[in-house]
């Protein structure tokens, strides 16, 4: 059985696309947090507001970041 077949190539391609989407989502989350901090200050920033501004779910924030500690460190 060869590991050089199309299934292996497709798998690598899929992982690269998935990684790129994850990196884009992380960039949107960080940008949204920075914008909210600049606009409203720390008191107004929460996970729901960041997720809403980033166009993602609050669960995505905890998937990519240790919530709160990662945002403000």
Residue pairs with C-beta under 8 A, 6 or more apart in sequence:
22 64
25 54
25 56
25 60
25 64
26 64
28 54
28 55
28 56
29 50
29 51
29 54
29 56
29 60
29 61
29 64
29 65
31 54
32 50
32 51
32 53
32 54
33 45
33 50
33 54
33 71
35 53
36 44
36 45
36 49
36 50
36 53
37 45
42 72
45 71
47 58
47 61
47 62
47 67
48 58
50 61
50 71
51 57
51 58
51 60
51 61
54 60
61 67
65 71
